[in-house]
Amino acid sequence: MVSGITRDAMYEIVNFIVKSIDLIEDYSKENMISLLTSARKENKRVFVIGAGRSGLIARAFAMRLLHLGFNVYVIGETILPRASPGDILIAISGSGRTKLVVAAAEAAKGALMKVVAITTYPDSPLGRLADIVVRIPGRTKMAVEEDYISRQILGIHEPLAPLGTLFEDTTLIFLDGIIVELMNRLGITEEELMNRHANIE
């Protein structure tokens, strides 16, 4: 059985995600799913972007969208088509200020795309550009005292998970939930996903 700080951190992360489920606004989720459902039916392109670990989460979401039959691309990759009006950009940034992500959202608006921002800060530059904002709770500041033991002695109970971990893990789980709901609404089976899964990896 896992013990020590690793165990404490795992519980903290899981508990944070569970609490976040009740904090993510359902109408934002519904608007996002409605937009994606329409894109699938109308064969619109979906582009995703994120930087660092958020970029890895964006790629994981893009992979599942591909399995669902979406026409999906990751911004920053070499193979990237021209965007058209009505295409979708899903932009992930906890702070909503990541320059690369904000720049992509600005370009998307210029191309008359729909922008979905996934961020902790709806009033951020990214949030203000977006047509739909999904607010994902996340850590708001870094600890003043970095050492875990010192924080405990001083009674400072900062999150054990560093930097953007809570936002990133919550976003990953949220987007996996979105995939399951899209499967249900579009009537797509797991067998169909398997048929679109890579077979030369």
PESULWO-V600225 format. One record per pair of residues at least 24 apart in sequence whose C-alpha atoms are under 10 Angstrom apart, sorted by the first residue. I is the first residue (numbers start at 0). J is the second residue. Records with the same first field share a line. If there is no record, write none. Layout:
# PESULWO-V600225
I->J / J
This chain:
# PESULWO-V600225
4->147 / 159
5->159 / 160
7->159 / 160
8->158 / 159 / 160 / 161
9->159 / 160
11->158 / 159 / 160 / 165
12->158 / 159 / 160 / 164 / 165 / 166 / 168 / 169
13->165 / 168 / 169
15->136 / 137 / 158 / 165 / 166 / 168 / 169
16->135 / 136 / 137 / 165 / 166 / 168 / 169 / 170 / 172 / 173
17->169
18->136
19->134 / 135 / 136 / 137 / 165 / 166 / 169 / 170 / 173
20->135 / 136 / 169 / 172 / 173
22->134 / 135 / 136
23->133 / 134 / 135 / 136 / 173
24->132 / 133 / 134 / 135
25->133
26->131 / 133
27->115 / 131 / 132 / 133 / 134
28->131 / 132 / 133 / 134 / 173 / 174 / 177
29->133 / 177
30->115 / 130 / 131 / 132 / 133
31->89 / 114 / 115 / 116 / 130 / 131 / 132 / 133 / 177
32->177 / 178 / 180 / 181 / 184
33->181 / 184
34->85 / 86 / 87 / 113 / 115 / 131
35->64 / 69 / 86 / 87 / 177 / 181
36->69 / 181 / 182 / 184 / 185
38->69 / 70 / 85 / 86 / 87
39->64 / 67 / 68 / 69 / 70 / 71 / 181 / 185
40->68 / 69 / 185
41->85 / 86
42->68 / 69 / 70 / 71 / 86
43->69 / 70 / 71 / 82 / 83 / 84 / 85 / 86 / 87
44->69 / 70 / 71 / 72 / 80 / 81 / 82 / 83 / 84 / 85 / 86 / 87 / 88 / 112
45->69 / 70 / 71 / 72 / 73 / 82 / 85 / 86 / 87 / 88 / 89 / 112 / 113 / 114
46->70 / 71 / 72 / 73 / 74 / 79 / 80 / 82 / 86 / 87 / 88 / 89 / 90 / 107 / 112 / 114
47->71 / 72 / 73 / 74 / 75 / 87 / 88 / 89 / 90 / 91 / 100 / 103 / 114 / 115
48->72 / 73 / 74 / 75 / 88 / 89 / 90 / 91 / 92 / 99 / 100 / 101 / 103 / 104 / 116
49->73 / 74 / 75 / 89 / 90 / 91 / 92 / 93 / 97 / 99 / 100 / 101 / 103 / 117
50->75 / 90 / 91 / 92 / 97 / 98 / 99 / 100
51->92
52->91 / 92 / 163 / 164 / 167 / 168
53->90 / 91 / 92 / 93 / 117 / 163 / 164 / 166 / 167 / 168 / 170 / 171
54->90 / 91 / 92 / 100 / 167
55->167 / 171
56->91 / 167 / 168 / 170 / 171 / 172 / 174 / 175
57->89 / 90 / 91 / 170 / 171 / 174
59->171 / 174 / 175
60->89 / 170 / 171 / 174 / 175 / 177 / 178
61->89 / 174
62->196 / 197
63->174 / 175 / 178 / 179 / 192 / 195 / 196
64->177 / 178 / 181 / 182 / 192
65->192 / 195 / 196
66->178 / 187 / 189 / 191 / 192 / 193 / 194 / 195 / 196 / 197
67->178 / 179 / 181 / 182 / 185 / 187 / 188 / 189 / 191 / 192 / 193 / 194 / 195 / 196
68->187 / 191 / 192 / 195
74->100 / 103
75->99
81->110
82->106 / 107 / 110 / 111 / 112
83->107 / 110 / 111 / 112
84->108 / 109 / 110 / 111 / 112 / 113
85->110 / 111 / 112 / 113 / 114
86->110 / 111 / 112 / 113 / 114
87->111 / 112 / 113 / 114 / 115
88->112 / 113 / 114 / 115 / 116 / 129
89->113 / 114 / 115 / 116 / 117 / 129 / 131 / 132
90->114 / 115 / 116 / 117 / 118 / 125 / 126 / 129 / 132
91->115 / 116 / 117 / 118 / 119 / 125 / 133 / 167 / 170
92->116 / 117 / 118 / 119 / 120 / 123 / 125 / 126 / 135 / 163 / 166 / 167 / 170
93->117 / 118 / 119 / 120 / 121 / 123 / 125 / 134 / 135 / 136 / 137 / 138 / 139 / 163 / 164 / 165 / 166 / 167 / 170
94->118 / 119 / 120 / 121 / 122 / 123 / 124 / 125 / 126 / 137 / 138 / 139 / 163 / 166
95->119 / 120 / 121 / 122 / 123 / 124 / 125 / 126 / 127
96->120 / 123 / 124 / 125 / 126
97->123 / 124 / 125
98->124 / 125
100->124 / 125
101->125 / 126 / 128 / 129
104->128 / 129
105->129
117->166 / 170 / 174
118->166 / 167 / 170
119->166
133->170
134->166 / 170
135->165 / 166 / 167 / 169 / 170 / 173
136->165 / 166 / 167 / 169 / 170
137->162 / 163 / 164 / 165 / 166 / 167 / 168 / 169 / 170
138->162 / 163 / 164 / 165 / 166 / 167
139->163 / 166
